[in-house]
Amino acid sequence: MTWRLTADYPQLWALGFAILAVLAGLSIPHGPDWLLWPGVLLICAGVAIMLIASLTMRSHRTTLDPFGQPANLVTGGVFALSRNPIYLGDLLVVGGLCFTFGAPLAAALLVPLLMIVIRHRFIGPEEDRLARTFPDEFAQYGKRTRRWI
């Protein structure tokens, strides 16, 4: 697997948004205390989905690099529920951090913004590559599986 030398990776965008989520909660906490546990559950669910999706891609011997050339189209497991389970996991983690640190209003801003960044910076080009590499299979997959959930 070859990775490009760039700071423009979805993991770095997600990390930046995660830091913003924590900072929002630490600087302007405004949510009720009971949001702590739903937030922790969202974080755990997000990490679990990302881990399962990554292991599934590895088992199918295809790239995890968002700029890489896919070797196989993965459509089973968590990929049967979402075409982008790793990115969905990123959103769950950021939202969960907002809740955990008492900043639910920040979640209403940060999660959609991260969703927009991921959609335009990464999902569009990835789906274009998949459509060119697996034209018939990806067209069918796109019809039966939603982008997020």
Backbone as JSON Lines, residues from 0, in Angstrom:
{"i":0,"aa":"M","n":[0.85,-1.17,0.0],"ca":[0.0,0.0,0.0],"c":[0.9,1.24,0.0]}
{"i":1,"aa":"T","n":[0.64,2.15,-0.9],"ca":[1.39,3.39,-1.01],"c":[0.51,4.55,-0.56]}
{"i":2,"aa":"W","n":[1.03,5.36,0.32],"ca":[0.3,6.53,0.8],"c":[0.97,7.78,0.25]}
{"i":3,"aa":"R","n":[0.16,8.78,-0.07],"ca":[0.69,10.06,-0.54],"c":[1.18,10.86,0.66]}
{"i":4,"aa":"L","n":[2.16,11.67,0.45],"ca":[2.64,12.57,1.49],"c":[1.82,13.86,1.41]}
{"i":5,"aa":"T","n":[0.78,13.93,2.22],"ca":[-0.12,15.08,2.24],"c":[-0.83,15.14,3.59]}
{"i":6,"aa":"A","n":[-1.29,16.3,3.94],"ca":[-2.08,16.45,5.16],"c":[-3.57,16.33,4.85]}
{"i":7,"aa":"D","n":[-3.91,16.1,3.59],"ca":[-5.31,16.04,3.18],"c":[-5.82,14.6,3.19]}
{"i":8,"aa":"Y","n":[-5.99,14.07,4.38],"ca":[-6.55,12.74,4.58],"c":[-7.77,12.87,5.47]}
{"i":9,"aa":"P","n":[-8.78,12.03,5.26],"ca":[-9.99,12.14,6.07],"c":[-9.72,11.93,7.56]}
{"i":10,"aa":"Q","n":[-8.74,11.11,7.89],"ca":[-8.42,10.9,9.3],"c":[-7.96,12.19,9.97]}
{"i":11,"aa":"L","n":[-7.21,13.01,9.24],"ca":[-6.75,14.27,9.8],"c":[-7.89,15.28,9.92]}
{"i":12,"aa":"W","n":[-8.79,15.28,8.93],"ca":[-9.97,16.13,9.04],"c":[-10.81,15.71,10.25]}
{"i":13,"aa":"A","n":[-11.01,14.41,10.4],"ca":[-11.81,13.91,11.53],"c":[-11.12,14.25,12.85]}
{"i":14,"aa":"L","n":[-9.8,14.13,12.91],"ca":[-9.08,14.49,14.12],"c":[-9.25,15.98,14.43]}
{"i":15,"aa":"G","n":[-9.15,16.81,13.42],"ca":[-9.34,18.24,13.63],"c":[-10.73,18.56,14.17]}
{"i":16,"aa":"F","n":[-11.75,17.92,13.6],"ca":[-13.11,18.13,14.09],"c":[-13.29,17.56,15.48]}
{"i":17,"aa":"A","n":[-12.63,16.45,15.78],"ca":[-12.7,15.88,17.12],"c":[-12.09,16.84,18.14]}
{"i":18,"aa":"I","n":[-10.98,17.45,17.78],"ca":[-10.35,18.44,18.67],"c":[-11.29,19.63,18.89]}
{"i":19,"aa":"L","n":[-11.93,20.07,17.81],"ca":[-12.9,21.17,17.95],"c":[-14.06,20.78,18.87]}
{"i":20,"aa":"A","n":[-14.51,19.53,18.77],"ca":[-15.61,19.06,19.62],"c":[-15.21,19.1,21.09]}
{"i":21,"aa":"V","n":[-14.01,18.63,21.39],"ca":[-13.54,18.63,22.78],"c":[-13.35,20.07,23.26]}
{"i":22,"aa":"L","n":[-12.74,20.9,22.43],"ca":[-12.53,22.3,22.82],"c":[-13.85,23.04,23.06]}
{"i":23,"aa":"A","n":[-14.85,22.75,22.23],"ca":[-16.16,23.38,22.42],"c":[-16.74,23.0,23.77]}
{"i":24,"aa":"G","n":[-16.62,21.73,24.13],"ca":[-17.14,21.29,25.41],"c":[-16.36,21.82,26.59]}
{"i":25,"aa":"L","n":[-15.06,21.93,26.44],"ca":[-14.23,22.42,27.54],"c":[-14.37,23.93,27.72]}
{"i":26,"aa":"S","n":[-14.56,24.65,26.64],"ca":[-14.61,26.11,26.75],"c":[-16.01,26.64,26.99]}
{"i":27,"aa":"I","n":[-17.02,26.0,26.39],"ca":[-18.4,26.48,26.54],"c":[-19.33,25.29,26.77]}
{"i":28,"aa":"P","n":[-19.18,24.59,27.89],"ca":[-20.08,23.46,28.13],"c":[-21.52,23.96,28.33]}
{"i":29,"aa":"H","n":[-22.45,23.33,27.64],"ca":[-23.83,23.79,27.73],"c":[-24.84,22.66,27.74]}
{"i":30,"aa":"G","n":[-24.39,21.43,27.67],"ca":[-25.31,20.3,27.61],"c":[-25.54,19.68,28.98]}
{"i":31,"aa":"P","n":[-26.63,18.93,29.11],"ca":[-26.92,18.27,30.37],"c":[-25.93,17.12,30.63]}
{"i":32,"aa":"D","n":[-25.73,16.82,31.9],"ca":[-24.79,15.77,32.29],"c":[-25.17,14.39,31.76]}
{"i":33,"aa":"W","n":[-26.46,14.15,31.57],"ca":[-26.89,12.82,31.13],"c":[-26.43,12.5,29.69]}
{"i":34,"aa":"L","n":[-25.94,13.48,28.93],"ca":[-25.45,13.23,27.58],"c":[-24.1,12.49,27.57]}
{"i":35,"aa":"L","n":[-23.45,12.41,28.74],"ca":[-22.16,11.74,28.81],"c":[-22.23,10.31,28.25]}
{"i":36,"aa":"W","n":[-23.15,9.51,28.75],"ca":[-23.19,8.1,28.35],"c":[-23.67,7.89,26.92]}
{"i":37,"aa":"P","n":[-24.68,8.62,26.44],"ca":[-24.98,8.49,25.01],"c":[-23.78,8.88,24.15]}
{"i":38,"aa":"G","n":[-23.02,9.88,24.6],"ca":[-21.82,10.28,23.86],"c":[-20.78,9.18,23.83]}
{"i":39,"aa":"V","n":[-20.56,8.56,24.97],"ca":[-19.59,7.45,25.03],"c":[-20.04,6.31,24.12]}
{"i":40,"aa":"L","n":[-21.34,6.02,24.12],"ca":[-21.86,4.96,23.25],"c":[-21.67,5.29,21.77]}
{"i":41,"aa":"L","n":[-21.89,6.56,21.4],"ca":[-21.66,6.97,20.02],"c":[-20.19,6.81,19.63]}
{"i":42,"aa":"I","n":[-19.3,7.21,20.53],"ca":[-17.86,7.07,20.26],"c":[-17.51,5.6,20.07]}
{"i":43,"aa":"C","n":[-17.97,4.75,20.98],"ca":[-17.67,3.31,20.88],"c":[-18.25,2.71,19.6]}
{"i":44,"aa":"A","n":[-19.47,3.09,19.24],"ca":[-20.08,2.59,18.01],"c":[-19.29,3.05,16.8]}
{"i":45,"aa":"G","n":[-18.87,4.32,16.79],"ca":[-18.09,4.84,15.67],"c":[-16.77,4.12,15.5]}
{"i":46,"aa":"V","n":[-16.07,3.92,16.6],"ca":[-14.77,3.22,16.54],"c":[-14.98,1.77,16.1]}
{"i":47,"aa":"A","n":[-16.01,1.12,16.62],"ca":[-16.28,-0.27,16.24],"c":[-16.59,-0.38,14.75]}
{"i":48,"aa":"I","n":[-17.42,0.51,14.23],"ca":[-17.76,0.49,12.8],"c":[-16.51,0.71,11.96]}
{"i":49,"aa":"M","n":[-15.67,1.66,12.36],"ca":[-14.44,1.92,11.6],"c":[-13.52,0.7,11.62]}
{"i":50,"aa":"L","n":[-13.39,0.07,12.77],"ca":[-12.51,-1.09,12.9],"c":[-13.03,-2.26,12.06]}
{"i":51,"aa":"I","n":[-14.32,-2.53,12.16],"ca":[-14.91,-3.63,11.37],"c":[-14.76,-3.35,9.88]}
{"i":52,"aa":"A","n":[-15.05,-2.13,9.46],"ca":[-14.94,-1.79,8.03],"c":[-13.49,-1.91,7.55]}
{"i":53,"aa":"S","n":[-12.55,-1.44,8.35],"ca":[-11.13,-1.53,7.97],"c":[-10.68,-2.98,7.85]}
{"i":54,"aa":"L","n":[-11.07,-3.8,8.81],"ca":[-10.7,-5.22,8.75],"c":[-11.36,-5.91,7.56]}
{"i":55,"aa":"T","n":[-12.59,-5.53,7.24],"ca":[-13.27,-6.09,6.09],"c":[-12.55,-5.73,4.8]}
{"i":56,"aa":"M","n":[-12.13,-4.46,4.69],"ca":[-11.39,-4.05,3.49],"c":[-10.06,-4.78,3.4]}
{"i":57,"aa":"R","n":[-9.38,-4.93,4.53],"ca":[-8.11,-5.67,4.54],"c":[-8.32,-7.11,4.08]}
{"i":58,"aa":"S","n":[-9.4,-7.74,4.59],"ca":[-9.65,-9.14,4.23],"c":[-9.97,-9.29,2.74]}
{"i":59,"aa":"H","n":[-10.49,-8.24,2.12],"ca":[-10.75,-8.26,0.68],"c":[-9.57,-7.73,-0.13]}
{"i":60,"aa":"R","n":[-8.47,-7.47,0.55],"ca":[-7.22,-7.03,-0.09],"c":[-7.41,-5.82,-1.0]}
{"i":61,"aa":"T","n":[-8.11,-4.83,-0.47],"ca":[-8.28,-3.59,-1.21],"c":[-7.73,-2.44,-0.38]}
{"i":62,"aa":"T","n":[-7.51,-1.33,-1.0],"ca":[-6.83,-0.22,-0.35],"c":[-7.72,0.5,0.66]}
{"i":63,"aa":"L","n":[-7.09,0.95,1.72],"ca":[-7.74,1.84,2.69],"c":[-7.4,3.3,2.38]}
{"i":64,"aa":"D","n":[-6.48,3.5,1.49],"ca":[-6.06,4.85,1.11],"c":[-7.18,5.5,0.29]}
{"i":65,"aa":"P","n":[-7.72,6.63,0.74],"ca":[-8.82,7.25,0.01],"c":[-8.42,7.75,-1.38]}
{"i":66,"aa":"F","n":[-7.12,7.82,-1.66],"ca":[-6.64,8.23,-2.97],"c":[-6.14,7.05,-3.79]}
{"i":67,"aa":"G","n":[-6.18,5.86,-3.19],"ca":[-5.65,4.67,-3.85],"c":[-6.59,4.05,-4.85]}
{"i":68,"aa":"Q","n":[-6.04,3.16,-5.62],"ca":[-6.83,2.43,-6.62],"c":[-7.4,1.18,-5.98]}
{"i":69,"aa":"P","n":[-8.73,1.04,-5.95],"ca":[-9.33,-0.14,-5.32],"c":[-9.06,-1.41,-6.12]}
{"i":70,"aa":"A","n":[-8.76,-2.48,-5.41],"ca":[-8.54,-3.77,-6.06],"c":[-9.82,-4.6,-6.09]}
{"i":71,"aa":"N","n":[-10.7,-4.36,-5.13],"ca":[-11.95,-5.09,-5.04],"c":[-13.04,-4.14,-4.54]}
{"i":72,"aa":"L","n":[-14.28,-4.44,-4.93],"ca":[-15.43,-3.69,-4.45],"c":[-16.0,-4.47,-3.27]}
{"i":73,"aa":"V","n":[-15.98,-3.86,-2.09],"ca":[-16.48,-4.51,-0.88],"c":[-17.93,-4.08,-0.68]}
{"i":74,"aa":"T","n":[-18.84,-5.07,-0.66],"ca":[-20.26,-4.76,-0.55],"c":[-20.94,-5.49,0.6]}
{"i":75,"aa":"G","n":[-20.23,-6.36,1.29],"ca":[-20.83,-7.14,2.37],"c":[-20.53,-6.57,3.74]}
{"i":76,"aa":"G","n":[-21.11,-7.2,4.75],"ca":[-20.89,-6.76,6.14],"c":[-21.42,-5.36,6.35]}
{"i":77,"aa":"V","n":[-20.63,-4.51,7.01],"ca":[-21.07,-3.14,7.27],"c":[-21.23,-2.34,5.97]}
{"i":78,"aa":"F","n":[-20.58,-2.79,4.91],"ca":[-20.7,-2.11,3.61],"c":[-22.05,-2.39,2.95]}
{"i":79,"aa":"A","n":[-22.8,-3.35,3.46],"ca":[-24.16,-3.57,2.97],"c":[-25.14,-2.57,3.58]}
{"i":80,"aa":"L","n":[-24.73,-1.94,4.68],"ca":[-25.57,-0.95,5.35],"c":[-25.22,0.48,4.94]}
{"i":81,"aa":"S","n":[-23.96,0.71,4.61],"ca":[-23.46,2.04,4.27],"c":[-22.32,1.9,3.28]}
{"i":82,"aa":"R","n":[-22.33,2.74,2.24],"ca":[-21.21,2.7,1.3],"c":[-19.95,3.3,1.93]}
{"i":83,"aa":"N","n":[-20.11,4.02,3.03],"ca":[-18.98,4.71,3.66],"c":[-18.98,4.52,5.18]}
{"i":84,"aa":"P","n":[-18.86,3.28,5.64],"ca":[-18.96,3.07,7.09],"c":[-17.81,3.71,7.89]}
{"i":85,"aa":"I","n":[-16.65,3.83,7.31],"ca":[-15.54,4.46,8.04],"c":[-15.85,5.94,8.25]}
{"i":86,"aa":"Y","n":[-16.34,6.6,7.22],"ca":[-16.7,8.01,7.36],"c":[-17.9,8.17,8.3]}
{"i":87,"aa":"L","n":[-18.83,7.25,8.25],"ca":[-19.95,7.27,9.19],"c":[-19.41,7.16,10.62]}
{"i":88,"aa":"G","n":[-18.43,6.3,10.82],"ca":[-17.8,6.17,12.14],"c":[-17.16,7.47,12.59]}
{"i":89,"aa":"D","n":[-16.51,8.17,11.66],"ca":[-15.93,9.48,11.99],"c":[-17.0,10.43,12.52]}
{"i":90,"aa":"L","n":[-18.15,10.46,11.85],"ca":[-19.24,11.35,12.26],"c":[-19.76,10.97,13.64]}
{"i":91,"aa":"L","n":[-19.9,9.67,13.89],"ca":[-20.37,9.22,15.2],"c":[-19.39,9.6,16.31]}
{"i":92,"aa":"V","n":[-18.11,9.48,16.04],"ca":[-17.11,9.84,17.05],"c":[-17.16,11.33,17.35]}
{"i":93,"aa":"V","n":[-17.21,12.16,16.33],"ca":[-17.25,13.61,16.55],"c":[-18.53,13.99,17.3]}
{"i":94,"aa":"G","n":[-19.66,13.46,16.89],"ca":[-20.9,13.73,17.61],"c":[-20.84,13.23,19.04]}
{"i":95,"aa":"G","n":[-20.29,12.05,19.22],"ca":[-20.15,11.49,20.56],"c":[-19.25,12.33,21.45]}
{"i":96,"aa":"L","n":[-18.18,12.86,20.9],"ca":[-17.3,13.73,21.67],"c":[-18.02,15.01,22.09]}
{"i":97,"aa":"C","n":[-18.8,15.56,21.18],"ca":[-19.58,16.75,21.52],"c":[-20.51,16.46,22.7]}
{"i":98,"aa":"F","n":[-21.19,15.33,22.65],"ca":[-22.1,14.97,23.74],"c":[-21.33,14.7,25.03]}
{"i":99,"aa":"T","n":[-20.26,13.93,24.93],"ca":[-19.48,13.55,26.1],"c":[-18.91,14.78,26.82]}
{"i":100,"aa":"F","n":[-18.52,15.78,26.05],"ca":[-17.94,16.98,26.65],"c":[-18.97,18.1,26.85]}
{"i":101,"aa":"G","n":[-20.24,17.75,26.74],"ca":[-21.3,18.7,27.08],"c":[-21.51,19.81,26.07]}
{"i":102,"aa":"A","n":[-21.33,19.52,24.79],"ca":[-21.5,20.54,23.75],"c":[-22.43,20.05,22.64]}
{"i":103,"aa":"P","n":[-23.7,19.76,22.95],"ca":[-24.59,19.24,21.9],"c":[-24.84,20.22,20.77]}
{"i":104,"aa":"L","n":[-24.81,21.53,21.05],"ca":[-24.99,22.49,19.97],"c":[-23.81,22.46,19.0]}
{"i":105,"aa":"A","n":[-22.64,22.18,19.53],"ca":[-21.47,22.03,18.66],"c":[-21.64,20.83,17.73]}
{"i":106,"aa":"A","n":[-22.3,19.77,18.22],"ca":[-22.55,18.6,17.37],"c":[-23.43,18.98,16.19]}
{"i":107,"aa":"A","n":[-24.4,19.85,16.44],"ca":[-25.31,20.28,15.37],"c":[-24.57,21.06,14.29]}
{"i":108,"aa":"L","n":[-23.43,21.63,14.61],"ca":[-22.62,22.36,13.65],"c":[-21.5,21.49,13.08]}
{"i":109,"aa":"L","n":[-20.74,20.83,13.97],"ca":[-19.54,20.11,13.53],"c":[-19.84,18.87,12.71]}
{"i":110,"aa":"V","n":[-20.84,18.1,13.09],"ca":[-21.14,16.87,12.36],"c":[-21.56,17.16,10.92]}
{"i":111,"aa":"P","n":[-22.51,18.08,10.67],"ca":[-22.83,18.38,9.27],"c":[-21.66,18.98,8.49]}
{"i":112,"aa":"L","n":[-20.86,19.81,9.15],"ca":[-19.7,20.38,8.45],"c":[-18.69,19.3,8.05]}
{"i":113,"aa":"L","n":[-18.42,18.38,8.97],"ca":[-17.51,17.28,8.64],"c":[-18.1,16.42,7.53]}
{"i":114,"aa":"M","n":[-19.39,16.22,7.57],"ca":[-20.07,15.45,6.54],"c":[-19.88,16.1,5.16]}
{"i":115,"aa":"I","n":[-20.0,17.41,5.1],"ca":[-19.82,18.14,3.85],"c":[-18.38,18.02,3.36]}
{"i":116,"aa":"V","n":[-17.42,18.2,4.26],"ca":[-16.01,18.09,3.89],"c":[-15.71,16.7,3.33]}
{"i":117,"aa":"I","n":[-16.14,15.68,4.06],"ca":[-15.86,14.31,3.63],"c":[-16.52,14.02,2.28]}
{"i":118,"aa":"R","n":[-17.75,14.47,2.14],"ca":[-18.49,14.21,0.9],"c":[-17.77,14.81,-0.31]}
{"i":119,"aa":"H","n":[-17.35,16.06,-0.17],"ca":[-16.75,16.74,-1.32],"c":[-15.27,16.42,-1.52]}
{"i":120,"aa":"R","n":[-14.53,16.25,-0.45],"ca":[-13.09,16.01,-0.58],"c":[-12.76,14.55,-0.9]}
{"i":121,"aa":"F","n":[-13.59,13.62,-0.39],"ca":[-13.18,12.22,-0.46],"c":[-14.2,11.29,-1.11]}
{"i":122,"aa":"I","n":[-15.45,11.35,-0.71],"ca":[-16.44,10.4,-1.22],"c":[-16.64,10.54,-2.73]}
{"i":123,"aa":"G","n":[-16.79,11.76,-3.2],"ca":[-16.99,11.96,-4.65],"c":[-15.89,11.34,-5.48]}
{"i":124,"aa":"P","n":[-14.63,11.69,-5.22],"ca":[-13.55,11.08,-6.0],"c":[-13.44,9.56,-5.81]}
{"i":125,"aa":"E","n":[-13.67,9.08,-4.59],"ca":[-13.61,7.63,-4.36],"c":[-14.68,6.92,-5.17]}
{"i":126,"aa":"E","n":[-15.9,7.45,-5.15],"ca":[-16.98,6.81,-5.89],"c":[-16.75,6.88,-7.39]}
{"i":127,"aa":"D","n":[-16.13,7.96,-7.87],"ca":[-15.78,8.04,-9.29],"c":[-14.8,6.93,-9.67]}
{"i":128,"aa":"R","n":[-13.78,6.71,-8.82],"ca":[-12.81,5.64,-9.09],"c":[-13.49,4.27,-9.07]}
{"i":129,"aa":"L","n":[-14.37,4.06,-8.09],"ca":[-15.08,2.78,-8.0],"c":[-15.97,2.57,-9.23]}
{"i":130,"aa":"A","n":[-16.65,3.62,-9.65],"ca":[-17.54,3.51,-10.82],"c":[-16.75,3.21,-12.1]}
{"i":131,"aa":"R","n":[-15.55,3.78,-12.22],"ca":[-14.72,3.5,-13.4],"c":[-14.13,2.1,-13.34]}
{"i":132,"aa":"T","n":[-13.75,1.66,-12.14],"ca":[-13.08,0.37,-11.99],"c":[-14.08,-0.79,-12.03]}
{"i":133,"aa":"F","n":[-15.24,-0.6,-11.43],"ca":[-16.27,-1.64,-11.34],"c":[-17.6,-1.08,-11.83]}
{"i":134,"aa":"P","n":[-17.72,-0.75,-13.11],"ca":[-18.89,0.0,-13.58],"c":[-20.24,-0.67,-13.27]}
{"i":135,"aa":"D","n":[-20.41,-1.91,-13.63],"ca":[-21.7,-2.57,-13.41],"c":[-21.95,-2.85,-11.93]}
{"i":136,"aa":"E","n":[-20.92,-3.4,-11.26],"ca":[-21.07,-3.77,-9.86],"c":[-21.33,-2.54,-8.98]}
{"i":137,"aa":"F","n":[-20.61,-1.44,-9.23],"ca":[-20.8,-0.26,-8.4],"c":[-22.16,0.38,-8.66]}
{"i":138,"aa":"A","n":[-22.61,0.35,-9.89],"ca":[-23.94,0.91,-10.2],"c":[-25.01,0.15,-9.42]}
{"i":139,"aa":"Q","n":[-24.93,-1.17,-9.41],"ca":[-25.9,-1.98,-8.66],"c":[-25.77,-1.73,-7.15]}
{"i":140,"aa":"Y","n":[-24.55,-1.68,-6.67],"ca":[-24.29,-1.44,-5.25],"c":[-24.85,-0.07,-4.83]}
{"i":141,"aa":"G","n":[-24.62,0.94,-5.66],"ca":[-25.12,2.28,-5.35],"c":[-26.63,2.35,-5.31]}
{"i":142,"aa":"K","n":[-27.29,1.53,-6.09],"ca":[-28.76,1.5,-6.09],"c":[-29.34,0.86,-4.83]}
{"i":143,"aa":"R","n":[-28.63,-0.13,-4.29],"ca":[-29.19,-0.85,-3.14],"c":[-28.63,-0.4,-1.79]}
{"i":144,"aa":"T","n":[-27.54,0.38,-1.8],"ca":[-26.91,0.77,-0.54],"c":[-26.76,2.27,-0.5]}
{"i":145,"aa":"R","n":[-27.25,2.87,0.57],"ca":[-27.18,4.33,0.73],"c":[-25.75,4.75,1.07]}
{"i":146,"aa":"R","n":[-25.47,6.03,0.82],"ca":[-24.13,6.55,1.06],"c":[-23.78,6.52,2.56]}
{"i":147,"aa":"W","n":[-24.68,6.97,3.39],"ca":[-24.39,7.05,4.82],"c":[-25.05,5.9,5.58]}
{"i":148,"aa":"I","n":[-26.36,5.9,5.67],"ca":[-27.09,4.79,6.3],"c":[-28.45,4.64,5.66]}
